[in-house]
Amino acid sequence: LVGLWGTAFLFIKLTLESLPPTTLVASRLLIAACVLTVAVRLRGQHLPTSMRIWRKYLLMGFVGNALPFTLISWGQIRVDSSITGILMGVMPLVTLLLAQWFVPGERLTPRSALGFTVGFLGLLVLSGPDALLEIGGEASQLVRQAAILGGAVCHAVNSILARRLATLDALVSSATVMWAATAIMLPIACLNDQPWTLRPSAVAIVSAVWLGLGATALATIVYFVLVKSAGPTFLSLMNYVIPVVALLAGVLVLD
């Protein structure tokens, strides 16, 4: 999961060169939804028909996919990967606090608190003092940084929601939440961007397809498996490793 989501920032950056954020998000969600639905049918399973279940997954699709994907993509237009890594590193801390109240069996201990703190300090060291000094800045930059921070908080909240609300098989849950998120983002992209008028580059198209297949479809299956088996607190630790992968991918591919 770290590999899939850690390299996603690179492909988001490549796609944003010729696609606006809302179209990028809608396209990756739609691709993932179609692929996952085919996988569900090949396994002889079906998407839920109960509106009660769909309401739960609409909430998870909005909080865990539509909103954070849009906030992070919009923020990355002006914010570099070092600051993004620092801001996304808030997610485990928020998850740890939320889990104390909303997830049975998740308890804050001095040892876990120390571990999370050391992890966050590691992010600061990785990013370097120059990145820290850039946090804030002019108003437009601050708003985009706040958007990325909001995306991190959304992911934290969604890890709690997924643990409590996801009642279906991991593959079916993944397909359902992708269609729910697509239903939210596709109309927004059509109204806001008129994507049929856009002329994306070949690199942007390939990047968007990979974001849909790998960083969204496959990653969502792994996500639901992990959140059920290991819990949201453990899952949130990946945000301390994702910046390492994102940094290496940026250095190797984008120089």
DRENPA-3360 file (N, C-alpha, C; in nm, 2 decimals, always signed):
BEGIN
1 = LVGLWGTA = +0.08/-0.12/+0.00/+0.00/+0.00/+0.00/+0.09/+0.13/+0.00 ~ +0.20/+0.12/+0.07/+0.29/+0.23/+0.08/+0.35/+0.26/-0.06 ~ +0.38/+0.15/-0.13/+0.43/+0.16/-0.27/+0.33/+0.23/-0.36 ~ +0.21/+0.18/-0.35/+0.10/+0.23/-0.44/+0.07/+0.38/-0.42 ~ +0.05/+0.41/-0.29/+0.02/+0.55/-0.26/+0.14/+0.64/-0.25 ~ +0.26/+0.59/-0.22/+0.38/+0.67/-0.22/+0.41/+0.72/-0.36 ~ +0.39/+0.64/-0.46/+0.42/+0.68/-0.60/+0.31/+0.77/-0.66 ~ +0.19/+0.77/-0.59/+0.08/+0.84/-0.65/+0.10/+0.99/-0.66;
9 = FLFIKLTL = +0.18/+1.05/-0.57/+0.21/+1.19/-0.58/+0.28/+1.23/-0.71 ~ +0.37/+1.14/-0.75/+0.45/+1.16/-0.87/+0.35/+1.16/-0.99 ~ +0.26/+1.06/-1.00/+0.17/+1.05/-1.11/+0.06/+1.16/-1.11 ~ +0.03/+1.21/-0.99/-0.06/+1.32/-0.98/+0.00/+1.45/-1.04 ~ +0.13/+1.46/-1.00/+0.20/+1.58/-1.06/+0.21/+1.58/-1.21 ~ +0.24/+1.46/-1.27/+0.24/+1.44/-1.41/+0.11/+1.47/-1.48 ~ +0.00/+1.42/-1.41/-0.13/+1.44/-1.47/-0.18/+1.58/-1.47 ~ -0.14/+1.65/-1.36/-0.19/+1.79/-1.34/-0.13/+1.89/-1.44;
17 = ESLPPTTL = -0.03/+1.84/-1.52/+0.03/+1.93/-1.62/-0.07/+1.96/-1.73 ~ -0.17/+1.87/-1.75/-0.27/+1.90/-1.86/-0.41/+1.86/-1.82 ~ -0.43/+1.82/-1.70/-0.57/+1.79/-1.65/-0.60/+1.87/-1.52 ~ -0.71/+1.93/-1.51/-0.75/+2.00/-1.38/-0.78/+1.90/-1.27 ~ -0.77/+1.94/-1.15/-0.78/+1.85/-1.03/-0.91/+1.77/-1.03 ~ -1.02/+1.83/-1.06/-1.15/+1.76/-1.04/-1.17/+1.65/-1.15 ~ -1.12/+1.68/-1.27/-1.12/+1.58/-1.38/-1.03/+1.47/-1.35 ~ -0.91/+1.50/-1.30/-0.81/+1.40/-1.25/-0.88/+1.30/-1.15;
25 = VASRLLIA = -0.94/+1.36/-1.05/-1.00/+1.28/-0.94/-1.11/+1.19/-1.00 ~ -1.20/+1.25/-1.08/-1.32/+1.18/-1.13/-1.27/+1.07/-1.22 ~ -1.17/+1.09/-1.30/-1.12/+0.99/-1.40/-1.06/+0.87/-1.32 ~ -0.98/+0.90/-1.22/-0.92/+0.78/-1.15/-1.02/+0.71/-1.07 ~ -1.12/+0.77/-1.02/-1.23/+0.70/-0.95/-1.31/+0.62/-1.04 ~ -1.35/+0.67/-1.16/-1.43/+0.60/-1.26/-1.35/+0.48/-1.31 ~ -1.22/+0.49/-1.34/-1.14/+0.38/-1.39/-1.14/+0.27/-1.28 ~ -1.12/+0.31/-1.16/-1.11/+0.21/-1.05/-1.24/+0.14/-1.03;
33 = ACVLTVAV = -1.35/+0.22/-1.03/-1.49/+0.16/-1.01/-1.52/+0.06/-1.12 ~ -1.48/+0.08/-1.25/-1.51/-0.01/-1.35/-1.43/-0.14/-1.34 ~ -1.30/-0.12/-1.31/-1.21/-0.24/-1.29/-1.25/-0.32/-1.18 ~ -1.29/-0.26/-1.07/-1.33/-0.34/-0.95/-1.46/-0.41/-0.97 ~ -1.55/-0.35/-1.04/-1.68/-0.41/-1.07/-1.66/-0.53/-1.15 ~ -1.57/-0.53/-1.25/-1.54/-0.65/-1.33/-1.49/-0.76/-1.24 ~ -1.40/-0.72/-1.15/-1.34/-0.82/-1.06/-1.44/-0.88/-0.97 ~ -1.54/-0.80/-0.92/-1.64/-0.85/-0.84/-1.73/-0.95/-0.91;
41 = RLRGQHLP = -1.76/-0.92/-1.04/-1.85/-1.01/-1.12/-1.78/-1.14/-1.15 ~ -1.64/-1.13/-1.18/-1.57/-1.25/-1.21/-1.56/-1.34/-1.09 ~ -1.57/-1.29/-0.97/-1.57/-1.38/-0.85/-1.71/-1.42/-0.82 ~ -1.81/-1.39/-0.90/-1.95/-1.44/-0.88/-2.02/-1.36/-0.77 ~ -1.97/-1.24/-0.74/-2.03/-1.16/-0.64/-2.11/-1.04/-0.70 ~ -2.18/-0.97/-0.62/-2.26/-0.86/-0.67/-2.24/-0.74/-0.58 ~ -2.27/-0.62/-0.63/-2.27/-0.50/-0.55/-2.40/-0.49/-0.47 ~ -2.40/-0.43/-0.36/-2.52/-0.42/-0.27/-2.63/-0.36/-0.34;
49 = TSMRIWRK = -2.75/-0.39/-0.29/-2.87/-0.33/-0.34/-2.94/-0.25/-0.24 ~ -2.90/-0.27/-0.11/-2.97/-0.20/+0.00/-2.93/-0.05/+0.01 ~ -3.02/+0.04/+0.01/-2.99/+0.18/+0.03/-2.93/+0.21/+0.16 ~ -2.95/+0.14/+0.26/-2.89/+0.16/+0.39/-2.74/+0.14/+0.38 ~ -2.70/+0.03/+0.31/-2.56/+0.01/+0.28/-2.50/+0.12/+0.20 ~ -2.57/+0.15/+0.09/-2.51/+0.26/+0.00/-2.49/+0.39/+0.07 ~ -2.58/+0.42/+0.17/-2.56/+0.55/+0.24/-2.43/+0.55/+0.32 ~ -2.40/+0.43/+0.38/-2.27/+0.42/+0.45/-2.15/+0.44/+0.36;
57 = YLLMGFVG = -2.16/+0.38/+0.24/-2.05/+0.38/+0.15/-2.04/+0.52/+0.08 ~ -2.15/+0.59/+0.06/-2.15/+0.72/+0.01/-2.07/+0.81/+0.11 ~ -2.09/+0.79/+0.24/-2.02/+0.87/+0.34/-1.87/+0.84/+0.33 ~ -1.83/+0.71/+0.32/-1.69/+0.67/+0.31/-1.63/+0.72/+0.17 ~ -1.71/+0.72/+0.07/-1.66/+0.76/-0.06/-1.63/+0.91/-0.06 ~ -1.72/+0.99/+0.01/-1.69/+1.13/+0.01/-1.58/+1.16/+0.10 ~ -1.58/+1.11/+0.22/-1.47/+1.15/+0.32/-1.34/+1.09/+0.29 ~ -1.34/+0.96/+0.23/-1.21/+0.89/+0.21/-1.15/+0.90/+0.07;
65 = NALPFTLI = -1.23/+0.95/-0.03/-1.19/+0.95/-0.16/-1.21/+1.08/-0.23 ~ -1.34/+1.12/-0.25/-1.37/+1.24/-0.33/-1.31/+1.36/-0.27 ~ -1.34/+1.39/-0.15/-1.29/+1.51/-0.09/-1.14/+1.52/-0.07 ~ -1.07/+1.41/-0.01/-0.93/+1.42/+0.01/-0.85/+1.42/-0.12 ~ -0.89/+1.34/-0.22/-0.82/+1.34/-0.35/-0.83/+1.47/-0.41 ~ -0.94/+1.54/-0.41/-0.96/+1.67/-0.47/-0.87/+1.78/-0.39 ~ -0.88/+1.77/-0.26/-0.80/+1.87/-0.18/-0.65/+1.85/-0.20 ~ -0.60/+1.73/-0.20/-0.46/+1.70/-0.22/-0.41/+1.74/-0.36;
73 = SWGQIRVD = -0.49/+1.70/-0.46/-0.45/+1.73/-0.60/-0.45/+1.88/-0.62 ~ -0.55/+1.95/-0.57/-0.55/+2.10/-0.59/-0.44/+2.16/-0.52 ~ -0.40/+2.11/-0.40/-0.29/+2.17/-0.32/-0.16/+2.14/-0.39 ~ -0.14/+2.03/-0.45/-0.02/+1.99/-0.51/+0.02/+2.08/-0.64 ~ -0.08/+2.15/-0.69/-0.04/+2.24/-0.80/+0.07/+2.34/-0.76 ~ +0.06/+2.38/-0.63/+0.16/+2.49/-0.59/+0.25/+2.44/-0.48 ~ +0.22/+2.33/-0.42/+0.30/+2.28/-0.30/+0.39/+2.17/-0.34 ~ +0.52/+2.17/-0.30/+0.61/+2.07/-0.34/+0.60/+1.95/-0.25;
81 = SSITGILM = +0.67/+1.84/-0.28/+0.65/+1.71/-0.22/+0.70/+1.71/-0.07 ~ +0.80/+1.79/-0.04/+0.85/+1.79/+0.10/+0.75/+1.84/+0.19 ~ +0.68/+1.95/+0.16/+0.58/+2.01/+0.25/+0.46/+1.92/+0.25 ~ +0.43/+1.86/+0.13/+0.31/+1.76/+0.13/+0.34/+1.65/+0.23 ~ +0.46/+1.60/+0.23/+0.50/+1.49/+0.32/+0.48/+1.53/+0.47 ~ +0.52/+1.65/+0.50/+0.50/+1.69/+0.64/+0.35/+1.70/+0.68 ~ +0.28/+1.76/+0.59/+0.13/+1.78/+0.62/+0.06/+1.65/+0.62 ~ +0.09/+1.56/+0.53/+0.03/+1.43/+0.54/+0.07/+1.35/+0.66;
89 = GVMPLVTL = +0.18/+1.38/+0.72/+0.23/+1.31/+0.84/+0.14/+1.34/+0.96 ~ +0.05/+1.43/+0.95/-0.04/+1.46/+1.06/-0.15/+1.35/+1.07 ~ -0.17/+1.28/+0.96/-0.28/+1.18/+0.96/-0.26/+1.07/+1.07 ~ -0.15/+1.01/+1.09/-0.14/+0.91/+1.20/-0.17/+0.97/+1.34 ~ -0.13/+1.09/+1.36/-0.15/+1.16/+1.49/-0.30/+1.17/+1.51 ~ -0.37/+1.22/+1.41/-0.52/+1.24/+1.42/-0.59/+1.11/+1.43 ~ -0.54/+1.00/+1.36/-0.60/+0.87/+1.37/-0.59/+0.82/+1.51 ~ -0.47/+0.83/+1.57/-0.44/+0.78/+1.70/-0.54/+0.84/+1.80;
97 = LLAQWFVP = -0.56/+0.97/+1.79/-0.65/+1.04/+1.89/-0.80/+1.00/+1.86 ~ -0.84/+0.99/+1.74/-0.98/+0.95/+1.71/-1.00/+0.80/+1.75 ~ -0.90/+0.72/+1.73/-0.92/+0.58/+1.77/-0.95/+0.55/+1.91 ~ -0.89/+0.64/+2.00/-0.92/+0.63/+2.14/-1.06/+0.63/+2.18 ~ -1.14/+0.71/+2.10/-1.28/+0.74/+2.13/-1.37/+0.65/+2.05 ~ -1.33/+0.61/+1.93/-1.43/+0.55/+1.84/-1.40/+0.40/+1.80 ~ -1.29/+0.35/+1.84/-1.25/+0.21/+1.80/-1.22/+0.13/+1.93 ~ -1.31/+0.03/+1.96/-1.28/-0.05/+2.08/-1.15/-0.12/+2.07;
105 = GERLTPRS = -1.08/-0.13/+2.17/-0.95/-0.20/+2.18/-0.83/-0.11/+2.14 ~ -0.85/+0.01/+2.08/-0.74/+0.09/+2.05/-0.71/+0.19/+2.17 ~ -0.60/+0.18/+2.23/-0.57/+0.25/+2.34/-0.43/+0.33/+2.33 ~ -0.43/+0.45/+2.37/-0.31/+0.53/+2.37/-0.22/+0.49/+2.49 ~ -0.10/+0.45/+2.46/+0.00/+0.42/+2.57/+0.12/+0.51/+2.55 ~ +0.20/+0.53/+2.66/+0.32/+0.61/+2.65/+0.41/+0.56/+2.54 ~ +0.42/+0.43/+2.52/+0.51/+0.37/+2.42/+0.46/+0.41/+2.28 ~ +0.32/+0.40/+2.25/+0.27/+0.43/+2.12/+0.28/+0.58/+2.09;
113 = ALGFTVGF = +0.26/+0.66/+2.20/+0.27/+0.80/+2.18/+0.41/+0.84/+2.14 ~ +0.51/+0.78/+2.21/+0.65/+0.81/+2.18/+0.68/+0.77/+2.04 ~ +0.63/+0.65/+1.99/+0.66/+0.60/+1.86/+0.60/+0.69/+1.75 ~ +0.48/+0.74/+1.77/+0.42/+0.83/+1.67/+0.49/+0.96/+1.67 ~ +0.54/+1.01/+1.78/+0.61/+1.14/+1.79/+0.75/+1.13/+1.72 ~ +0.82/+1.02/+1.74/+0.94/+0.99/+1.67/+0.92/+0.98/+1.52 ~ +0.81/+0.92/+1.48/+0.78/+0.91/+1.34/+0.76/+1.04/+1.28 ~ +0.69/+1.13/+1.34/+0.66/+1.26/+1.29/+0.79/+1.34/+1.28;
121 = LGLLVLSG = +0.88/+1.33/+1.38/+1.01/+1.40/+1.38/+1.09/+1.35/+1.27 ~ +1.08/+1.22/+1.24/+1.15/+1.16/+1.12/+1.11/+1.23/+0.99 ~ +0.98/+1.26/+0.98/+0.93/+1.33/+0.86/+1.00/+1.47/+0.85 ~ +1.01/+1.54/+0.96/+1.07/+1.67/+0.96/+1.21/+1.66/+0.92 ~ +1.29/+1.56/+0.97/+1.43/+1.54/+0.93/+1.44/+1.51/+0.78 ~ +1.35/+1.42/+0.73/+1.35/+1.39/+0.59/+1.33/+1.51/+0.50 ~ +1.23/+1.59/+0.54/+1.20/+1.70/+0.46/+1.30/+1.82/+0.47 ~ +1.36/+1.83/+0.58/+1.47/+1.93/+0.59/+1.42/+2.07/+0.64;
129 = PDALLEIG = +1.51/+2.15/+0.70/+1.47/+2.28/+0.76/+1.41/+2.37/+0.66 ~ +1.46/+2.37/+0.53/+1.41/+2.46/+0.43/+1.26/+2.44/+0.41 ~ +1.22/+2.31/+0.40/+1.08/+2.29/+0.38/+0.99/+2.34/+0.50 ~ +1.04/+2.33/+0.62/+0.97/+2.38/+0.74/+0.95/+2.53/+0.73 ~ +1.06/+2.60/+0.68/+1.05/+2.74/+0.67/+0.95/+2.79/+0.57 ~ +0.92/+2.70/+0.47/+0.83/+2.74/+0.36/+0.68/+2.72/+0.40 ~ +0.66/+2.65/+0.52/+0.52/+2.63/+0.56/+0.46/+2.77/+0.60 ~ +0.35/+2.80/+0.55/+0.29/+2.93/+0.57/+0.31/+3.01/+0.44;
137 = GEASQLVR = +0.39/+3.11/+0.44/+0.41/+3.20/+0.32/+0.29/+3.28/+0.29 ~ +0.28/+3.32/+0.16/+0.18/+3.40/+0.12/+0.04/+3.33/+0.13 ~ -0.07/+3.41/+0.12/-0.20/+3.36/+0.15/-0.24/+3.25/+0.06 ~ -0.21/+3.26/-0.07/-0.25/+3.16/-0.17/-0.18/+3.02/-0.14 ~ -0.05/+3.03/-0.10/+0.03/+2.91/-0.07/-0.03/+2.85/+0.06 ~ -0.06/+2.93/+0.16/-0.12/+2.88/+0.28/-0.25/+2.81/+0.26 ~ -0.33/+2.86/+0.18/-0.46/+2.79/+0.15/-0.44/+2.66/+0.09 ~ -0.35/+2.64/+0.00/-0.32/+2.51/-0.06/-0.26/+2.42/+0.04;
145 = QAAILGGA = -0.17/+2.46/+0.13/-0.12/+2.38/+0.23/-0.23/+2.33/+0.32 ~ -0.32/+2.42/+0.35/-0.44/+2.39/+0.44/-0.52/+2.28/+0.37 ~ -0.53/+2.29/+0.24/-0.61/+2.19/+0.17/-0.55/+2.05/+0.18 ~ -0.42/+2.04/+0.17/-0.35/+1.91/+0.18/-0.37/+1.86/+0.33 ~ -0.36/+1.95/+0.42/-0.38/+1.91/+0.56/-0.52/+1.86/+0.58 ~ -0.62/+1.93/+0.52/-0.75/+1.88/+0.52/-0.77/+1.74/+0.46 ~ -0.70/+1.71/+0.36/-0.70/+1.58/+0.30/-0.64/+1.47/+0.39 ~ -0.54/+1.51/+0.47/-0.48/+1.41/+0.56/-0.58/+1.38/+0.67;
153 = VCHAVNSI = -0.65/+1.49/+0.72/-0.75/+1.47/+0.83/-0.86/+1.38/+0.78 ~ -0.91/+1.40/+0.65/-1.01/+1.32/+0.59/-0.97/+1.17/+0.59 ~ -0.85/+1.14/+0.55/-0.80/+1.00/+0.55/-0.80/+0.94/+0.69 ~ -0.77/+1.03/+0.79/-0.77/+0.98/+0.93/-0.92/+0.94/+0.97 ~ -1.01/+1.03/+0.94/-1.15/+1.01/+0.98/-1.20/+0.89/+0.90 ~ -1.16/+0.87/+0.78/-1.22/+0.76/+0.70/-1.17/+0.63/+0.75 ~ -1.04/+0.62/+0.80/-0.99/+0.49/+0.86/-1.08/+0.45/+0.97 ~ -1.13/+0.54/+1.05/-1.22/+0.51/+1.16/-1.36/+0.46/+1.10;
161 = LARRLATL = -1.41/+0.54/+1.00/-1.54/+0.50/+0.94/-1.53/+0.37/+0.88 ~ -1.42/+0.34/+0.81/-1.41/+0.21/+0.74/-1.41/+0.09/+0.84 ~ -1.35/+0.11/+0.95/-1.34/+0.01/+1.05/-1.48/-0.02/+1.11 ~ -1.56/+0.09/+1.13/-1.69/+0.08/+1.19/-1.80/+0.05/+1.09 ~ -1.79/+0.09/+0.97/-1.91/+0.09/+0.88/-1.89/-0.02/+0.77 ~ -1.77/-0.05/+0.73/-1.75/-0.15/+0.62/-1.79/-0.29/+0.66 ~ -1.90/-0.34/+0.61/-1.95/-0.47/+0.65/-1.94/-0.57/+0.54 ~ -1.89/-0.53/+0.42/-1.89/-0.62/+0.30/-1.75/-0.68/+0.28;
169 = DALVSSAT = -1.74/-0.78/+0.20/-1.61/-0.83/+0.15/-1.52/-0.72/+0.10 ~ -1.39/-0.73/+0.12/-1.30/-0.63/+0.08/-1.31/-0.58/-0.06 ~ -1.32/-0.68/-0.15/-1.34/-0.64/-0.30/-1.47/-0.57/-0.32 ~ -1.58/-0.62/-0.27/-1.71/-0.56/-0.29/-1.71/-0.42/-0.22 ~ -1.65/-0.41/-0.10/-1.64/-0.28/-0.04/-1.57/-0.18/-0.13 ~ -1.46/-0.23/-0.19/-1.38/-0.14/-0.27/-1.46/-0.09/-0.39 ~ -1.52/-0.18/-0.46/-1.60/-0.14/-0.58/-1.72/-0.05/-0.54 ~ -1.78/-0.08/-0.43/-1.90/+0.00/-0.38/-1.85/+0.15/-0.35;
177 = VMWAATAI = -1.74/+0.16/-0.27/-1.70/+0.29/-0.23/-1.65/+0.37/-0.35 ~ -1.59/+0.30/-0.45/-1.55/+0.37/-0.57/-1.66/+0.43/-0.65 ~ -1.77/+0.35/-0.67/-1.89/+0.40/-0.74/-1.95/+0.52/-0.66 ~ -1.95/+0.50/-0.53/-2.01/+0.61/-0.45/-1.93/+0.74/-0.47 ~ -1.80/+0.73/-0.46/-1.71/+0.85/-0.48/-1.72/+0.90/-0.63 ~ -1.74/+0.81/-0.72/-1.75/+0.85/-0.86/-1.88/+0.93/-0.88 ~ -1.99/+0.88/-0.82/-2.12/+0.95/-0.83/-2.11/+1.09/-0.78 ~ -2.02/+1.12/-0.68/-2.00/+1.25/-0.63/-1.92/+1.34/-0.72;
185 = MLPIACLN = -1.81/+1.28/-0.77/-1.71/+1.36/-0.84/-1.74/+1.38/-0.99 ~ -1.80/+1.28/-1.06/-1.82/+1.29/-1.20/-1.91/+1.41/-1.24 ~ -2.02/+1.44/-1.18/-2.10/+1.56/-1.21/-2.02/+1.69/-1.19 ~ -1.94/+1.69/-1.08/-1.87/+1.81/-1.05/-1.76/+1.84/-1.16 ~ -1.69/+1.73/-1.20/-1.59/+1.75/-1.31/-1.66/+1.79/-1.44 ~ -1.77/+1.74/-1.47/-1.84/+1.77/-1.60/-1.89/+1.92/-1.59 ~ -1.94/+1.96/-1.48/-1.99/+2.10/-1.47/-1.87/+2.20/-1.46 ~ -1.76/+2.16/-1.39/-1.65/+2.25/-1.36/-1.55/+2.26/-1.48;
193 = DQPWTLRP = -1.52/+2.15/-1.54/-1.41/+2.14/-1.63/-1.45/+2.11/-1.78 ~ -1.57/+2.06/-1.80/-1.61/+2.02/-1.93/-1.50/+1.93/-1.99 ~ -1.48/+1.81/-1.93/-1.36/+1.73/-1.97/-1.35/+1.69/-2.12 ~ -1.47/+1.69/-2.19/-1.47/+1.65/-2.33/-1.40/+1.75/-2.41 ~ -1.38/+1.87/-2.36/-1.31/+1.98/-2.44/-1.16/+1.98/-2.41 ~ -1.11/+1.90/-2.32/-0.97/+1.90/-2.28/-0.89/+1.82/-2.38 ~ -0.76/+1.85/-2.39/-0.66/+1.78/-2.47/-0.54/+1.74/-2.39 ~ -0.56/+1.63/-2.31/-0.45/+1.59/-2.22/-0.33/+1.53/-2.30;
201 = SAVAIVSA = -0.21/+1.54/-2.25/-0.10/+1.48/-2.31/-0.10/+1.33/-2.29 ~ -0.02/+1.26/-2.37/-0.01/+1.11/-2.35/+0.04/+1.07/-2.22 ~ +0.14/+1.15/-2.16/+0.19/+1.13/-2.03/+0.08/+1.14/-1.92 ~ -0.01/+1.24/-1.94/-0.12/+1.27/-1.84/-0.22/+1.15/-1.85 ~ -0.25/+1.10/-1.97/-0.34/+0.99/-1.99/-0.29/+0.87/-1.92 ~ -0.17/+0.83/-1.95/-0.11/+0.71/-1.89/-0.10/+0.72/-1.74 ~ -0.06/+0.84/-1.69/-0.06/+0.86/-1.55/-0.19/+0.85/-1.48 ~ -0.30/+0.91/-1.54/-0.43/+0.90/-1.49/-0.48/+0.75/-1.49;
209 = VWLGLGAT = -0.45/+0.68/-1.59/-0.49/+0.54/-1.60/-0.43/+0.46/-1.49 ~ -0.30/+0.48/-1.47/-0.23/+0.41/-1.36/-0.28/+0.45/-1.22 ~ -0.31/+0.58/-1.20/-0.37/+0.62/-1.08/-0.50/+0.55/-1.05 ~ -0.58/+0.53/-1.16/-0.71/+0.46/-1.14/-0.68/+0.31/-1.11 ~ -0.59/+0.24/-1.18/-0.57/+0.10/-1.17/-0.49/+0.07/-1.04 ~ -0.38/+0.13/-1.02/-0.29/+0.09/-0.91/-0.32/+0.17/-0.78 ~ -0.31/+0.30/-0.78/-0.32/+0.38/-0.66/-0.46/+0.40/-0.61 ~ -0.56/+0.36/-0.69/-0.70/+0.37/-0.64/-0.76/+0.23/-0.63;
217 = ALATIVYF = -0.77/+0.15/-0.74/-0.84/+0.02/-0.74/-0.77/-0.08/-0.65 ~ -0.64/-0.11/-0.69/-0.57/-0.21/-0.61/-0.55/-0.16/-0.47 ~ -0.51/-0.04/-0.45/-0.48/+0.02/-0.32/-0.60/+0.01/-0.23 ~ -0.72/+0.04/-0.28/-0.84/+0.03/-0.20/-0.87/-0.11/-0.15 ~ -0.85/-0.21/-0.23/-0.87/-0.35/-0.18/-0.77/-0.37/-0.07 ~ -0.65/-0.34/-0.08/-0.55/-0.36/+0.02/-0.59/-0.28/+0.15 ~ -0.64/-0.16/+0.13/-0.68/-0.07/+0.24/-0.79/-0.14/+0.32 ~ -0.89/-0.19/+0.26/-1.00/-0.25/+0.33/-0.96/-0.38/+0.40;
225 = VLVKSAGP = -0.87/-0.46/+0.34/-0.81/-0.58/+0.41/-0.74/-0.54/+0.53 ~ -0.65/-0.44/+0.52/-0.57/-0.39/+0.64/-0.65/-0.33/+0.75 ~ -0.75/-0.25/+0.71/-0.82/-0.18/+0.82/-0.91/-0.27/+0.90 ~ -0.95/-0.38/+0.84/-1.02/-0.48/+0.91/-0.94/-0.57/+0.99 ~ -0.82/-0.61/+0.94/-0.73/-0.71/+1.01/-0.64/-0.65/+1.11 ~ -0.58/-0.53/+1.08/-0.48/-0.47/+1.16/-0.53/-0.35/+1.24 ~ -0.64/-0.28/+1.19/-0.69/-0.17/+1.26/-0.64/-0.03/+1.20 ~ -0.71/+0.07/+1.23/-0.68/+0.20/+1.17/-0.55/+0.26/+1.23;
233 = TFLSLMNY = -0.51/+0.24/+1.35/-0.39/+0.29/+1.41/-0.27/+0.24/+1.34 ~ -0.26/+0.11/+1.32/-0.15/+0.04/+1.25/-0.15/+0.09/+1.10 ~ -0.27/+0.10/+1.04/-0.28/+0.14/+0.90/-0.22/+0.28/+0.88 ~ -0.25/+0.37/+0.98/-0.20/+0.51/+0.97/-0.05/+0.52/+0.97 ~ +0.02/+0.42/+1.02/+0.17/+0.43/+1.02/+0.23/+0.44/+0.88 ~ +0.15/+0.40/+0.78/+0.21/+0.41/+0.64/+0.24/+0.55/+0.60 ~ +0.17/+0.65/+0.67/+0.20/+0.79/+0.63/+0.34/+0.83/+0.68 ~ +0.40/+0.75/+0.76/+0.54/+0.78/+0.79/+0.64/+0.73/+0.69;
241 = VIPVVALL = +0.60/+0.63/+0.61/+0.68/+0.57/+0.51/+0.66/+0.62/+0.37 ~ +0.53/+0.66/+0.35/+0.50/+0.72/+0.21/+0.59/+0.83/+0.17 ~ +0.62/+0.93/+0.25/+0.71/+1.04/+0.21/+0.85/+0.99/+0.16 ~ +0.90/+0.88/+0.22/+1.02/+0.82/+0.17/+1.01/+0.77/+0.03 ~ +0.90/+0.70/+0.00/+0.88/+0.65/-0.14/+0.85/+0.76/-0.23 ~ +0.77/+0.86/-0.19/+0.74/+0.98/-0.27/+0.87/+1.06/-0.31 ~ +0.96/+1.07/-0.21/+1.08/+1.15/-0.23/+1.17/+1.07/-0.33 ~ +1.19/+0.94/-0.31/+1.27/+0.86/-0.40/+1.21/+0.86/-0.55;
249 = AGVLVLD = +1.08/+0.85/-0.56/+1.02/+0.85/-0.69/+1.04/+0.98/-0.76 ~ +1.03/+1.09/-0.68/+1.05/+1.23/-0.74/+1.19/+1.25/-0.79 ~ +1.29/+1.20/-0.71/+1.43/+1.21/-0.74/+1.46/+1.13/-0.87 ~ +1.41/+1.01/-0.87/+1.45/+0.92/-0.98/+1.38/+0.95/-1.11 ~ +1.25/+1.00/-1.11/+1.18/+1.02/-1.23/+1.18/+1.16/-1.27 ~ +1.16/+1.25/-1.17/+1.15/+1.40/-1.21/+1.28/+1.47/-1.18 ~ +1.39/+1.40/-1.15/+1.51/+1.46/-1.12/+1.51/+1.56/-1.01;
% end
